[in-house]
């Protein structure tokens, strides 16, 4: 059964035969081409631009997609489908949404204007419906893969996500991105039959015609990964020519032709084309004889008649998708199709002149002086648009409220030795007993590091997610500690070793509250040094509305024996710098519990946010946390921890303050003891979130609405002293703390690649050991 046969019937929709539908869609395609071109033209040529700064836009890149997107929206799509649109085709999406009645005409003049239509499709910023944010090359293209997995997870656990295909419309240059190949080869992907990619194969990059795009090789790579491969190379005009005498010679000539030569032919007049197209050799005569009787218009049209611009071929391709496995459609196109810049090697950012726009308007039956006119009421084209709008209308989802997450599990403060990474697994298990509804919404994701990041107990409890139940062949092995039970009810998703895939999936799991009204509480666990590798797709997921918790563990040069390759330096400051995210780096297990619970409580809601939680494997004496036993005092400590910092040690008449974060808190406490022995009283502040402290400082200056009370509680003016900051990361992370009370400050941290050795040796090498803290404090107080 085809998509067309499954589309919901509507008594008001016109009943069209194939030829009628084809003719009307070709008319719609021409209007979409005009509108998308005019949107960019207005932004650059018509709208006032006092600064003279380039506005930009991509008329040629949009033109190569108009046929594909017209066939998709006005023939194939259903309300349950989702589409990721290549970044430079955003004007095409806006043009289509305008014709569907989803975008008011007033926005068509606002491309790349403040609070107008965004440069690239954005779920969170554009005023019209956008399914996936794109713009970061390769990341938006792979998002529907992870969106498909997230939809299946929601539907299997809670229902309400329905079915539907997940389309990616991507440029061929995006296939250069490693994220593409990491995604298609992941073991989870071959079973996602709802995934359909359409590659706009226009064979041009930003600067040139790419001389040798190996389409056959690319197709083979997708096929080897288990994908259905559909190739649309030639349209019906060329296909018909190939059946005539000399047609096979023409096909062989075009097939063997390099991309630059073909693009050059697109720039030729009909007379030049008759001279150049036959080429030299034995095929020249048959080709010349084939094209000799064609009129000029037919010859020029035939050369441009590639499969990606043939509406009928595109309709057949969408109807022929095999929904049992992922599909990729390679659609050969011409960059700038239908525009004067068609096929030019430097047309990527080129703009049509006023004269060219007027000529285009005349050819397409529109008016440059009234560019935004829709189809006339009562016209067949307007009826087609109205029918598509009804078919694609999505009812509003009733969003469920995320479950209440307790702020404190009310466990006695841990004693003995432990680390913050261990606390992660313990809190997750505790939630299954003490807050089962919240635990039921948690989904963890890991790139093959579950056991080494202390998720083993959680996995044994909740199981591993799989679309179908799989046999655990080690279930009866007495020596197997980690039980790998794969089933549709599992709550852990295990991916291959590819951090890009992990955080891309996190973004989609974190967006289910806004897609289907079903909030999830996703937690991704990755080795902290590889947060840098995962940062771009995670940041883009947050930009697109995904809310999740990224746990980086183990972290820092505290991984002393591991050496420099596995030691993270910049990640603490990255957490501060990431919008839409709160970063925490606790020192003790109880701090980890409180920070994790606070992070979970901020997920799955319109006013929510993501969290980066940096953890350590360093064994620390938990009694050093000195958690108050009085309930009110304990709650006050918890509020300080989740607000960014707390005073861990407070002395009479301090002369210096030591502010430490994470694994370095024990060194700060030891330094305070030694300073006291030297007659210098030192306060110790444990920083849990430099991010929240910086926001509070900005708010105190009137630059945000964040609360500021934590600054007065932890860094009060009457206890302002010279300050030493120290962390297992780059020292600039905490450098701003001295500006809270304008105190002299020395910042200690890691600025060089790590070394293998004992913690003592490595800390001494980086100047973050107890001796270095004492020396820095003495320099300040003396």
N, C-alpha and C positions, 0 to 999 in steps of 0.2 A: 504494500500500500504506500503511495507517495504522500509527501507532505500536503500537496494540493488536495488529495482526497480526504485528508484528516482535518483540514481547516474547518472551523465551526461554520455552519450555515447561518445565513441571516436573510430574512425575507426581503430586506431592502437592498441587498447586494445585487449588482448586475450579473446575469448569467452570460458568460462570454465563451465563444469557442476559441480555439487556439490562435487563429489568425487575428481575431478581434483583440484578444488580450495582448498579443505581440505588438500590434500596431499602437495600442494605447500606451503600453509600457515604453515604447520607443518615444512617444510624445512626452511622457513624463520624464524620461531620461534627458531629453533636450531641455526641459524646464529646470531640472536639477542642475544640469551643467551651467545654465545661465545664472541661476541664483547663487551657486557656490562661487562662480567667478566674480559676480557682482558684489558679493559680500566682501571679498578680498579687495576688489577695486575701490569700493567706498572707503574702506579702512585706510588705504594708502593714497588715493588720488583725490577723494572728495572731502573726507572729514578733515577739519582744520587740524594742523599739526604745528603749533608754535615752536616747539623745540627743534623741529627738523630731524629728530631721531627716526631711524628706520622703523617702520611698523612691521612690515613683513607679512607673510602668508604664502601659500603655495598653490597657485592656480593650476600649474601643470600636474602636480601630484594629486590634486583633487580631481582633475579631469580624467586621469587614468582609472579612477575608481567609480565614476558615475554609473557606468553600465552595471558593474557588479552590485553596487549598493541599490540601484533601482530594482534589479531583478530580485534581490534578496528581500527588501522591505515590501515591495508591492506584489510579490508572488509567493515567496517561500516562508517568510517568518510567521510564527504564531505568537500569541501573547506570552507563552511560557518560555520562549527562547530569549537568549541574551547574546549581545554582540559587542565585541571589542573592536573599535575602529582605529585604523592606523593613524598616528598623530597628525600627519599633514593632510589628512582628508576630513578634518573636523568641519570645514565649511559645508561639505557634502551632507554630513549628518544633520547640521543645522537647517540646511535647505529642505531635507526630507521631513524633519520634524515640523517645519513651517507648513509644508504642504499637507501634513497630517493633522494640523491644527494644534500641535503641541508646543508651538513657539510663536509668540506674538511678533508681528512684523516690526515693531519698534526695536526689537533686539538685533535685527539684521544689519543695522548700522553700527553695531557696538563691538565687532570683532576686535579683540586685543585692546579694548578700551577698559578703563577702570570699572570693575564690577559688571562688565559686559560679557560677551561670548569669549571664552578662554582661547588661548593659542592652540591648545590641544584638548581633546575631550576630557571633561572632569566631572566625576559623580558629585563632588561636593561644591563646586563653584559655578557650573553652567546652569542657566535657568531652564533648560529643556532636558528631557530624559536622556541620560547617558548611563549605559550599563556598566562600563568599565572605564576607569581613568587610564589614559595612555599618554605617552610623551617620553618616557624613559625607554629607549629603544630595546626591544626584546622582552621587557618586563610586562608591558601591556598585552603583548602578543600571547604570552604564556598564561596570563591570568585566567582565561576561560578554562584551561585544564584544571586548575586548582579550584575554580568556581564550580566545575562539574563535580569534583570530589566533595566539596563542601555541601553542595546541594544533596548529594546522595547521603552524606552523613546526617544532615538535618532530617531528611525524609525518613531514613531508617530509624532514627532515634525518637523523633517527635512528630513527624508528619508535617504537612502544610507547605512543603517545598515543591511538590508536584514533579513534573517531568520537563522536558524541553531541551533543545539543542543549545550548545554553547559555541558560538562562532567567533573566530579570530580573523580579522581582515588585516593583513600585514604586507608591508613592502618586501620585495625580494632582498633588499639590502639588510633587512633585519635577520635574515638567515645567517649572517656573519656572526651574530651574537652567540656567545657560549650558552646563555640562558636557554636558548631555543633547544639545543641538543641535550642539555642536562634534563630538560623537561620531557622530551619525547622518548628518551630511553629509560626513564624511571619505571621500575616494575609495576607500579600502580596504573600507569597510563594506558597500556593496550586494552584494558577492559572498559575504558570510558568511551563507549560508542556514540555518546551525544556530542563529542568534541568534533568540530568541523573547522578547519583552517582554509582560508582562501588567500593564496599568495598572488599579489599584484606583480606579475613578472614583466616589468617594463624595462628591465635591463639597464637602468640608469642609476647612478648614485648622485651625490650632491654636485660633483664637479665634472662628471664625464659619462660617456657611454661605457659601461663595463665591457671590456673586450671579450671575455670568455666566461660567461655564467654557465656552469656545467649543470644544466637543468636535469639531464639524465642521471648524473651522480646524485643530485639532491633527491630526486624521485626515488632512487634506489635506497637511499638512507632512510627515508620515511617507510618504504616498503619493508625494509629489514627490521624496522622497529614495530612492525605489525599493523601499519596504517593502510587503509584503502587509499590509493593514489589515482586521482582523476586529472587528466591533462586536457586543457582547452587551448589548443594552439591556433587553429584556423577556424574562421567563421564560415557561414554558409556560402558567401560569394566566392571565396577562395576554394572551398570544398567543391563547388560546382565547376569551377574552372579546371580543377584537377582531373575531372572526369572527361574532359574534352581532349582531342588529339593535341599532343604537346603538353598536357597538364602534368603528367608525371615528371617531365623535364623541369617544369616550373617549380614543382614541389621540391625536387632534388636540389635545384638551384637555391631556393630560399632556405631549405634545411641546412645546406652547407655554408650559407652566407654568414659571415661574422656579424656580430651586433652593430659595430660602427657602420659597416657598409649598408646594412638594412636601414638604420636610422638616417643615413645620408640620403637614401632613396626617398624617404618621406619628405625631404626638403626640395625634391625635384618637381619641375613642371611636368605636364603630361608628355611633352616632346622630349624632354631630357630623360624621362622614365623609359620611353620606348627605346632610347638609345642605350641606356645603362642596364636595364633589367635583364635582357637576354644574356649578357656576359659573353665571354669568349668560350671557345671549345665547341664540342659536338652538340651541346644543348642550346646554343645560341639560335640556330635556325628554327627549331620547333617552337621555342618560346616566342620569338619574333612573330612567327605565323599565328600563334595562339592569341596574342594581344593585338595584332594588327586590326581586326574588325571591331574591337571595343572602342566606344566613344571615350573621350577624355575623362568625363565624370565617372564612368564605370571603371576605368582603369585605375584612377586615383582611389576610388572607394574600395576596390578589391584589394589593393596593396595594404590598406589599413584594416582590413576585415579580419582581425585576430579574434580568437575565441573569447577573450576577456571583454570584448565589446560587442559580442553577438548575444543579444538578449535571449533568443531562443535556445542557444547552446547553454547559456547560464541557467535557464529554467530547467532544462533537462538534467544538468549536473546536480542542481539542488534536489530535484525529485529523485535522483538516482543514488543518493547517499545511503551507504550501508550502515544502519544504526547499531550494528553489533561490534563495531570497532571504530577507532578514530579515523577521520577522513581528512585528506589534504587535497585541495583543488589548485592546480597550477594554472592560472589564468594569464595567458600571454596578452599584454596590453601595450599601448603606446603612451608614453608620458606626454601629457599635454594634448590628449586626443580631442580633436574638434576645435582646437585653439590655433591661432596663428603661430604660436611657439611650438607646435607639435613636433616632437622628435628632436628638437635642438639639444645639443649636448650640454648647454649651459642654461637650460630652461627651469632648473629646480626652483629658483627664487625669482625668476623674471616676472614682470608685471606687464599686462597689456596697456597700450597707450589709449588715450581717449578715442582716437580714430579707430583703433582696432576694436575697442569695446562697442562703438556704434555700429561698425560693420557686423560684429558678432550678433548684436541685438537684432539687426535686420535679418540676418540669416536664420536666427532661431525664432523669429516671430514675436519678439518682445520689444520693449521700449526703454532705451537708456535713461530717459527722463522720468520714467515711472518703473523703476527696476523691480519693485517688490509685488507686482500684481500676480495674484494667484489665478488659477483657472476659473473661467466664468461659471457662475452658478448654473446648474442644469446641463453643463457640457459633459460628454462621456469621460473626459479626463478628470473632472471634478468628482464624478461618481466613483471612479476607480480609487481616487485618493480617500474619499469618504468611506468606501468599503474597507480599504486597508486600515484606516483609523479605527473602525469598529472591530476589525479582526484582532488588532494589536492592543486594544484597550486592556489595561491590567487593573483589576479591582484593587482597592487599597487593602493592604494587609493590616490586620489588627495586631499590633506588636505586643508580645507578651513582655511583662516586666521581668528583668533578670532576677534570679532568686536572691534572697537576702544572704549576705555573707557575714558571718560573725566577725566582729572586730578583734576578739580575743577568744581563744579556745579554752581559757581559764585553766590551763595546765600549770602545775608548779614550775617555777623557773628551773631550767636544767642545771644540774651540777656536774662535776667531773669535767672530762675533756671531750670536746666535740668540735664540729666545724659547720659552717653555714650551708655547705652543699648537702650534708646529711640532713639538715633541718628541712630542706626542700621536700625530700621524699617523705619525711615523717609528717609534715603538715598535710600533704595530700592524702595520706592514709587516715590521719585524724579526721579530715573533713568527711570521709565516707561514713564515719561513725557519728560524728557530732553535727554535721550539716549535710545530710545525704542529698537534699534537693540541689544545693549548690554544687556538691561533688558530681552529681549527675550531669551537670552542664559543662564540666571541665573536659577538655580534650587536649591531650599532650601530643607533641610532635617532636621527633628526634631524627637526626641523620646518622643512624647506626651507632649512637653513643648512649643508649638507654641505661645499660648496666653500669657504665663507667661514670655516670652523672647521678647515681643514686635514685633512679626511677624503678629499680627492680621490684620493690615491694608494691608500688602502685600498679605496675604491669600485671603482677600476679593477681592483684585484687580485681582490676577492671577489665583485663584482657586487651588484645590488640585488634584494631578495626580492620575488617576486610569485607568487601562486598558480598562474599560468600564464605561459609564456614569451611575451614581447612583442617585437615588432620594434624594433630600435634604428635608426631612420631616419637617424641622423647617424654611423653606424659608419664610413662611407666619406668623411666630411668631414674633410679634412686639418687644418682649423683647430680641430676639436673636441678639447679636452684632457681633459675629464671624460667618460668613456664610460659611458652610462647603460644597462647591460645588465640587463634585468629578467627573472628566471627563478626557478624554485622552489628552486634551489640557492644563490641570493644570500644574503649575510649582513648586508645593510644594509636597514633598513626606513625609507622616507621617508614622512613624514606631512605633512599640511597645516600651515599656520602656526597651531598651537594647542598651547601647552605642556602644557595639561591632558591632551590626548590622548597626548602623548609620554610623560609620566611615568606615566600610567595603564597604558600598554602596557609600560613598563619594569617596573612592579610585577608584571604577569602573566608577562612573560618571566623575571623573577627568581624566580617561584614554581614554575616547572616541575619543579624538583628535588623538591619536596614533593608535587606533583600526580601526576606520571607517572614519577618517578624518573630524569628526564633533566635534569641540570644545564646551564644556559646561563650565559654570562658576558656579561650585557647592559650596554651602555654607551650612555647618552643624552647628546647634545651640544646645549646650548642657550646662547643669549646670556646671560651672567651676570646682567644686570639683570632678566631675566625668570624667574630662579629664584624670586623672590617670588611670581610668578603661579602657578608650578608647585608651590609648596611643599606646599599642603594635600593634593592627590592623591598626591604622592610620599611624604609622611609617612604617609598612610593605607595606601599600598602596603607600606611597611616594616612598619607595624603588623600587616598581614595576612600577613607572612612573605616578602614579595618582597625579593630581594637584588640590588642593581644599583649601577652607578657613574653618577653624574650629574656631567657636566663642564660647568662654567660658564665660558664664554670668549667673547670677551675680557671683562675685568673692570675695575671700579674707575674712578676719575677719571683713571687712566693713559690712558684713551680720550679724551685731552684735546680734540682737534679735534671729536669727536662731540657734545660738549656734555652738559648735565645729563640729558637724557632717556635717554641710553644709558650712564649711569654708575651702578655699583652701590655702595652704602654699607653696607648691613646684612648682606649675604650671608655674610661671614666669621663673624659671631657666630651666624647661623642654623645654620651647620654644627656649631658646638659644641652648640647647644641641641637638635638633632634626635636623639632616641633611636634606637638601632639603626644608627647611622651614624658613620663616622670622617671627619673633614674634613682635607684637605691643601691647602696653598697653597705650592708650591715656588717657588724663585727661579731655579733653573738647569735646563737640559735634563736633566742626569744625575739631579738630584733628582726630576724629573718621571717619568723612567723607573722609578726605584726605587719611588716612591710608587704609580704605576700598576700595576706588577707585584705589589706587596704587596696592593693593592686587589683585583686579579683573583684572587689566591690565597685571598681570604676569601669568595668567592662560591660559591653552590650547595651549601651544607653546613649541617647542623643548627646548628652553632656559628658560622655565618658572619655577615657584616654588610654593610651598604651603605657606599658611600663618596661623598663630595662632593669633587670635585677642581676647585679654582678656578685658572684659568690666565690668562695675560696675553699680549698681542702686543708688549709692549715689547722692543725689541732690547737684549740684555744681553751684555757681554763674558763669554763662558763660561769663560775662563781664570781669572776671579775666583773661581770655585768652588774652586780650589786642591785638586783631588781628588788624594789621595795615590797615588803610583805603586806603592808596595809593596802586594802583594795583601792582607796582613793588615790593613794600615792602611786600605785601600780598603773592605774588608768592615766594619771598625769604623765608618767614615763612613756606609756604607749603613744599618747598624743604627741609627745615630743619626738619620739622615734619616727612616726609616720609623717611628721611635719618637717623633718630634715636634720635634727641634731638634739643632743641632750647633754647636760653637764654630768659627766661620769664621776668626776672628783672635784670637790670644791674646798679650798683652803682659806684660812683667814689671811687677809692682807696679801693676796697673791701679787707676785711681781712679773709673772709671765703666764701666758695661756698656751697650752699645747692642744691643737685641734688635729685629730687623727681620724682616718677613715679605714674601715674594713680590717684587713689583716694586720695593719700597722698599729692598731690600738694597744696591743700588749707592749710594744716598744715605747709608746707614749707614757703608759702607766709606769713602766720601769724607769724611764727618764725622769718622771715626776718624783719618784722615790729618791733617786740620786740627787736631784736638785734640792730636795728638802734636806738631805743630809749635808748639803753644802750651804744651807741657810737661805735657800731661795724657794719660797712657796710657789707652787705651780698648780693652776687649775687644768683639768683635762676635759676636753669636749670631744665626744664621739659624734662624728658627722655621719649621718646615714643617707642624706640626699643633698649633695651640693646644688643640685638642680632646684629644689624647692627653696633653699636658702637664697639662691640668686634671684629667683622670682620674687621672694619677699623683699629683697633689697630693691629690685626694680619697682615694686608696688609702693614702697616707701617714698620713692621719688615721683609717684603719681603716674607711672608708665604702665600699670596693669591694675587689675582688680583682685589680685591674689592677697591672701591674708599676710599680715606682717608681724603678728604677735610673737612668733617663734624667735625673732631677732631680739626682742626685749627680754624674753625668758632666758635665752642661752647666751646672748652677748650683751648683757645690760651695761649701760653707760657707767654705772658706779663700780663695775668690775673690769673696766677696760684696761688692758695691759698690753705690752708688746706680745706679738703672736708668732708662734712657730706652727706651720702646717706641714703635715706629712701624710703621704698615701703611697700605695703600691701602684703608681701610674704617673702620668706627667704632672709636674708640680703646678702648672698653671690652672689645673682643675680647681684648686682651693685658693688661688692667689687673691681672689676678690674679697675673701673674708676680712682682710685688713681694712677694707673701706667701710665696713659696718660701723666702726667707731673711730675710723681714721687712725689706726694704731700702726706703729712700725711692725713690719712683718718679714719673716724669712720663710721661704717656701722650699720644702724638701720633697723629692720625688724621683722618678725614673726618667732619664733623658737619653740613655744609650741602650743599644741592643744588649740583651741579657747574656749571662754566662752560666755554665753549669757549675754546680757546687752545692755546698750546704746552704741552708737559709742564712746562717750567720755570715758566711763568706760573701754570699751574693748581696745581702743587705749592706754589708760594709762597703762592697765595691760600688754600690749606687748611692751611698751616703744617706741611707734611710734606717740605719741601725740605731740602737740606743745611744751609743757614743756620739753619733752625728747630731741627734736631737739635743742632747745635753750641751754639746758645743755650740749649736745654733742658739740655744736659749741663753747661754752665758754671754755670747756676743751681744745679744739684745739687752740684757739686764746690766751688763757692765758699760 
